Amino acid sequence: MKAARMSIMVLGVVFLMFVIAPYGVSAQGHWFNGKVSIKGWEVTGGGIVGKAGGGATAYFNILDDPTPGSNRYLLTTCLEDFDLDGVWHRGLTTAISKDDIYGDPAVAQVWDFTHESEMNFPPAIYAYPMLYVKIKGSLTAANFKSFACILRDESEGLQLGSCSISFKNVVEGKVPSGCITPP
């Protein structure tokens, strides 16, 4: 009887290690820190108001979608409030199909958000980049840099333009709490 209990306990530990634990770790995703910038034009219903430009620090969380049979990554962005220093807001979680990711997952890839994906930055900023991803052994150590990018900022009027996005891995302890805690 004791042997049967011991076997059940061992099986339970093995089950936790190989079935539940990997999802607990992967459920957090990987955090990245970087820059987003725009250079373009501000537009109103009456026409072109003038040039638009600016940039911001952003955080990115990339999670291999845990849904059974899924073939995509989930991406959540986080941006500091434009008016309140130290206040961070999460964007809506969006997805990129792994069918829109090209290249060798051990060396370098191109992530194409222009096909059926977007990056959503709060409050209402949408970016459609093509990112070159230099992989340093795994996604957790990868560097992302756009080589093509368009941005539509609907947060205060309308700004349209080209954008630049780059980010690299950061430890979760350096990510602002407003980015980690869901709204």
C-alpha positions as a printed NumPy array, in Angstrom:
array([[  0.   ,   0.   ,   0.   ],
       [  2.838,   2.401,   0.854],
       [  4.509,   1.603,  -2.47 ],
       [  1.303,   2.458,  -4.328],
       [  1.024,   5.819,  -2.505],
       [  4.679,   6.55 ,  -3.203],
       [  4.179,   5.732,  -6.883],
       [  1.159,   8.044,  -7.071],
       [  3.128,  10.849,  -5.379],
       [  6.045,  10.392,  -7.78 ],
       [  3.677,  10.401, -10.745],
       [  2.057,  13.565,  -9.379],
       [  5.43 ,  15.327,  -9.129],
       [  6.369,  14.185, -12.629],
       [  2.993,  15.419, -13.894],
       [  3.613,  18.839, -12.31 ],
       [  7.134,  19.059, -13.718],
       [  6.346,  18.086, -17.278],
       [  2.74 ,  19.115, -17.825],
       [  1.74 ,  21.977, -15.55 ],
       [  5.071,  23.717, -14.855],
       [  5.979,  24.455, -18.485],
       [  2.634,  26.193, -18.973],
       [  3.165,  28.217, -15.797],
       [  6.496,  29.492, -17.092],
       [  5.387,  30.002, -20.679],
       [  2.149,  31.63 , -19.542],
       [  4.266,  34.626, -18.49 ],
       [  5.788,  35.116, -21.923],
       [  9.071,  36.888, -22.599],
       [  9.567,  40.594, -21.916],
       [ 11.375,  42.998, -24.211],
       [ 12.181,  46.705, -23.944],
       [ 12.666,  49.123, -26.807],
       [ 11.778,  52.234, -28.726],
       [  8.95 ,  53.212, -31.042],
       [  9.055,  56.328, -33.198],
       [  6.96 ,  57.943, -35.922],
       [  7.747,  60.396, -38.671],
       [  4.83 ,  61.452, -40.81 ],
       [  1.869,  63.775, -41.083],
       [ -0.986,  64.926, -38.87 ],
       [ -4.291,  64.867, -40.718],
       [ -7.757,  66.233, -39.888],
       [-11.027,  66.219, -41.78 ],
       [ -9.965,  69.569, -43.238],
       [ -6.647,  68.335, -44.607],
       [ -3.017,  68.037, -43.605],
       [ -2.241,  70.001, -40.44 ],
       [  1.532,  69.528, -40.519],
       [  4.379,  67.189, -39.814],
       [  4.102,  64.634, -37.039],
       [  6.947,  63.017, -35.188],
       [  7.984,  61.62 , -31.871],
       [  9.032,  58.558, -30.007],
       [  8.533,  56.615, -26.828],
       [  9.957,  53.775, -24.785],
       [  7.815,  50.659, -24.899],
       [  7.712,  47.191, -23.418],
       [  6.661,  44.098, -25.325],
       [  5.52 ,  40.705, -24.082],
       [  5.636,  37.771, -26.49 ],
       [  3.868,  34.565, -25.53 ],
       [  3.652,  31.331, -27.487],
       [ -0.148,  30.951, -27.595],
       [ -0.972,  28.112, -25.15 ],
       [ -4.278,  27.311, -26.866],
       [ -4.117,  23.685, -28.081],
       [ -3.508,  23.571, -31.841],
       [ -2.613,  27.263, -32.007],
       [  0.001,  28.351, -34.48 ],
       [  0.693,  31.889, -33.315],
       [  2.385,  34.183, -30.869],
       [  0.435,  36.607, -28.693],
       [  1.964,  40.064, -28.385],
       [  1.099,  42.689, -25.784],
       [  2.649,  46.145, -25.803],
       [  2.95 ,  48.629, -22.972],
       [  3.519,  52.37 , -23.289],
       [  4.045,  55.141, -20.759],
       [  1.175,  57.622, -20.462],
       [  1.904,  60.674, -22.619],
       [  0.754,  63.044, -19.852],
       [  1.601,  61.214, -16.603],
       [  5.202,  60.163, -15.945],
       [  5.549,  56.712, -14.435],
       [  2.051,  55.564, -15.43 ],
       [  2.13 ,  52.676, -17.878],
       [ -0.72 ,  51.252, -19.972],
       [ -1.013,  47.863, -21.66 ],
       [ -2.227,  47.68 , -25.225],
       [ -4.691,  45.104, -26.458],
       [ -3.153,  41.687, -26.974],
       [ -2.783,  40.926, -30.671],
       [ -1.533,  37.838, -32.481],
       [  0.877,  37.02 , -35.275],
       [  0.497,  33.747, -37.113],
       [  3.637,  31.664, -37.261],
       [  2.826,  31.371, -40.985],
       [  3.831,  35.077, -41.201],
       [  7.233,  34.371, -39.628],
       [  9.986,  33.4  , -42.043],
       [ 13.521,  32.133, -41.569],
       [ 15.485,  29.907, -39.252],
       [ 14.176,  29.941, -35.656],
       [ 17.711,  29.301, -34.401],
       [ 19.438,  32.141, -36.303],
       [ 17.279,  34.91 , -37.823],
       [ 13.691,  35.493, -38.848],
       [ 11.413,  38.095, -40.411],
       [  8.138,  38.709, -38.582],
       [  5.581,  40.197, -40.988],
       [  2.854,  42.152, -39.191],
       [  1.651,  43.667, -42.484],
       [ -0.247,  40.588, -43.632],
       [ -2.983,  40.001, -41.036],
       [ -1.457,  41.312, -37.816],
       [ -0.77 ,  44.562, -36.02 ],
       [  0.862,  45.884, -32.898],
       [ -1.552,  47.801, -30.684],
       [ -0.108,  50.534, -28.475],
       [ -2.371,  52.292, -25.988],
       [ -4.547,  54.235, -26.267],
       [ -5.21 ,  53.919, -30.041],
       [ -1.957,  53.517, -31.957],
       [ -1.557,  50.783, -34.543],
       [  1.757,  49.707, -36.087],
       [  2.299,  47.335, -38.983],
       [  6.017,  46.502, -38.97 ],
       [  8.221,  43.976, -40.666],
       [ 10.781,  43.018, -38.062],
       [ 14.186,  41.447, -38.556],
       [ 14.742,  39.172, -35.586],
       [ 18.29 ,  38.2  , -34.715],
       [ 18.021,  35.103, -32.563],
       [ 20.774,  34.443, -30.043],
       [ 20.035,  30.83 , -29.236],
       [ 16.368,  31.323, -28.33 ],
       [ 13.52 ,  33.788, -28.567],
       [ 14.229,  34.925, -25.005],
       [ 17.528,  36.482, -26.128],
       [ 16.388,  37.803, -29.516],
       [ 16.708,  41.368, -30.819],
       [ 13.899,  42.818, -32.959],
       [ 14.365,  45.716, -35.387],
       [ 11.95 ,  47.004, -38.008],
       [ 13.105,  47.438, -41.582],
       [  9.667,  48.493, -42.823],
       [  6.905,  49.973, -40.718],
       [  3.774,  52.103, -40.994],
       [  1.938,  53.614, -38.055],
       [ -1.542,  55.019, -37.557],
       [ -2.022,  57.068, -34.379],
       [ -5.681,  57.748, -33.612],
       [ -5.067,  58.705, -29.97 ],
       [ -5.216,  62.491, -30.501],
       [ -6.5  ,  63.261, -33.951],
       [ -4.885,  61.288, -36.731],
       [ -1.184,  60.885, -37.424],
       [  0.043,  58.71 , -40.258],
       [  3.599,  57.863, -41.078],
       [  6.551,  55.614, -41.152],
       [  7.755,  54.158, -37.91 ],
       [ 10.754,  52.541, -36.378],
       [ 10.48 ,  49.817, -33.759],
       [ 13.312,  48.019, -32.028],
       [ 13.439,  45.976, -28.854],
       [ 15.559,  43.455, -27.   ],
       [ 15.139,  41.111, -24.058],
       [ 14.712,  42.522, -20.563],
       [ 14.265,  40.73 , -17.244],
       [ 10.748,  40.914, -15.842],
       [ 12.002,  42.674, -12.696],
       [ 12.792,  45.75 , -14.807],
       [  9.335,  45.9  , -16.418],
       [  7.011,  48.556, -14.895],
       [  4.248,  46.98 , -12.795],
       [  1.578,  48.672, -14.93 ],
       [  2.761,  46.544, -17.844],
       [  2.662,  43.257, -15.96 ],
       [ -0.617,  43.677, -14.091],
       [ -3.642,  43.297, -16.383],
       [ -6.003,  46.292, -16.366]])
